[in-house]
Amino acid sequence: MQWHVRRCIALACALVQEDVMTRNDKRAALAAALILGGFGLLFYFLPRIMLALGDWPLAAIAVMAAVIVGPFVLLWLRSRHTKGNNGEG
């Protein structure tokens, strides 16, 4: 693991342990990390997926559109859900 990744993990652990983050902040950070991590895995396997869809160009276009737009849509839906639960906006 590279030094900057270890440093970020150590900083995140320190913030969580020192109660600098509120419960809602921790939940938001965890949700964002899970969403981005999931799409990171999807990007890792994306070349194999695209090669498997090589015979169907429309399916490949649909997969690429979903991969590019998907994280933004999920984070937007999460923010709308959070605002609804907090009684805001």
NORNORRA-V48720 format. One record per pair of residues at least 12 apart in sequence whose C-alpha atoms are under 7 Angstrom apart, sorted by the first residue. I is the first residue (numbers start at 1). J is the second residue. If there is no record, write none. Layout:
I:J  I:J
This chain:
35:71  36:71
